[in-house]
Protein backbone atom coordinates (compact mmCIF):
# COMPACT_ATOMS: atom_id res chain seq x y z
CA UNK A 1 0.00 0.00 0.00
CA UNK A 2 1.29 3.45 0.85
CA UNK A 3 4.55 3.97 2.67
CA UNK A 4 4.43 6.58 5.41
CA UNK A 5 7.69 8.35 6.00
CA UNK A 6 8.42 10.12 9.25
CA UNK A 7 7.73 9.17 12.81
CA UNK A 8 5.57 12.05 14.07
CA UNK A 9 1.85 12.62 13.89
CA UNK A 10 0.41 15.21 11.57
CA UNK A 11 -0.94 18.16 13.50
CA UNK A 12 -2.14 21.39 11.95
CA UNK A 13 -3.56 22.88 15.15
CA UNK A 14 -0.25 24.46 16.08
CA UNK A 15 -0.18 26.57 12.93
CA UNK A 16 -3.70 28.06 13.22
CA UNK A 17 -3.99 31.77 13.76
CA UNK A 18 -6.59 31.75 16.53
CA UNK A 19 -6.96 35.54 16.93
CA UNK A 20 -7.62 35.88 13.20
CA UNK A 21 -10.09 32.98 13.35
CA UNK A 22 -12.01 34.65 16.19
CA UNK A 23 -12.00 37.97 14.33
CA UNK A 24 -13.42 36.34 11.21
CA UNK A 25 -16.07 34.52 13.24
CA UNK A 26 -17.08 37.80 14.92
CA UNK A 27 -17.43 39.48 11.53
CA UNK A 28 -19.54 36.58 10.28
CA UNK A 29 -21.86 36.84 13.29
CA UNK A 30 -22.27 40.59 12.71
CA UNK A 31 -23.06 39.99 9.05
CA UNK A 32 -25.74 37.46 9.95
CA UNK A 33 -27.19 39.68 12.69
CA UNK A 34 -27.39 42.89 10.68
CA UNK A 35 -28.33 41.08 7.47
CA UNK A 36 -31.28 39.53 9.29
CA UNK A 37 -32.31 42.93 10.66
CA UNK A 38 -32.37 44.49 7.20
CA UNK A 39 -34.23 41.55 5.64
CA UNK A 40 -36.90 41.94 8.33
CA UNK A 41 -36.89 45.69 7.63
CA UNK A 42 -37.62 44.95 3.96
CA UNK A 43 -40.55 42.77 5.03
CA UNK A 44 -41.88 45.51 7.32
CA UNK A 45 -41.61 48.04 4.49
CA UNK A 46 -43.45 45.69 2.15
CA UNK A 47 -46.11 45.13 4.80
CA UNK A 48 -46.72 48.85 5.17
CA UNK A 49 -46.57 49.59 1.44
CA UNK A 50 -48.64 46.70 0.14
CA UNK A 51 -51.12 45.77 2.85
CA UNK A 52 -52.10 49.16 4.23
CA UNK A 53 -53.42 52.30 2.61
CA UNK A 54 -50.29 54.24 3.65
CA UNK A 55 -48.64 54.01 0.23
CA UNK A 56 -45.28 53.31 -1.33
CA UNK A 57 -43.31 56.17 0.21
CA UNK A 58 -44.61 55.33 3.67
CA UNK A 59 -43.35 51.78 3.11
CA UNK A 60 -39.90 53.11 2.26
CA UNK A 61 -40.00 55.31 5.36
CA UNK A 62 -41.06 52.34 7.51
CA UNK A 63 -38.24 50.24 6.00
CA UNK A 64 -35.61 52.87 6.79
CA UNK A 65 -36.99 53.66 10.25
CA UNK A 66 -37.26 50.03 11.33
CA UNK A 67 -33.82 49.18 9.97
CA UNK A 68 -32.17 52.17 11.62
CA UNK A 69 -33.83 51.67 15.01
CA UNK A 70 -33.16 47.92 15.05
CA UNK A 71 -29.53 48.46 14.02
CA UNK A 72 -29.07 51.08 16.76
CA UNK A 73 -30.61 48.80 19.38
CA UNK A 74 -28.53 45.76 18.38
CA UNK A 75 -25.12 47.48 18.58
N, C-alpha and C positions, 0 to 999 in steps of 0.2 A: 504494500500500500504506500502511504506517504511517509517519508522519513522526516522526523522532527529534529531539527538541529537546535542546540542550546539547552540549558538545564533549568532556566527560570520560567516562571509563569508569565503569561502576557497580562499586563495590567495597564489600562489606559486612564485609570482614575487619578493617578498622580499628575497627569499632564493637563487636567481640566482647569479652566480658568473660572473658578467658582464665583468670584465677584461679578464677572461679566455675564455669567449664566443667570445670576439673580437679578441683574439689571435688565437683561432681556426679558425675563419672566415678568418683572414688574411692568415693563412697557407693554407687554402682551395683555396683562390684566387691565391696564388702563385703556387700551384699545377696545377690549371687549366691553368694559364698563361704559365708556363714553359712546361707543358705537351703538350699544343697546339703548342708551338714553335718546340718541338722536333718531333711531328707528322708531321708538315709541312716540317721539315728538312728531315725526311724519304722520303716524297713525292718528294722533290727536288732531293735527291740522286737517287731515282728510275727514275726520269725524265732523269737525266744525264746518268745513267747507261744503261737504256733500250731504250731510244728514240734518243740517239745521238751515234756517232761513237767513243765517248771518252773511253768507256770501264767500266768494273766493278770497278776497283780501283779508277778511276776518280769519279765514283758515290759515293764511300765511302768517298773520300776526299771532295766532294761537300757537302755530308751529314754533316760531321764533321765541315767544315768551316761555312756553313750556320747556323748550330745549335750554334756554339760558338759565332759567330758575333751577331746573334739575341739575345742570352742570355745576352751577354755583353751590348747590346743596351737597353734591357728591364729592367736592374737592376736599 
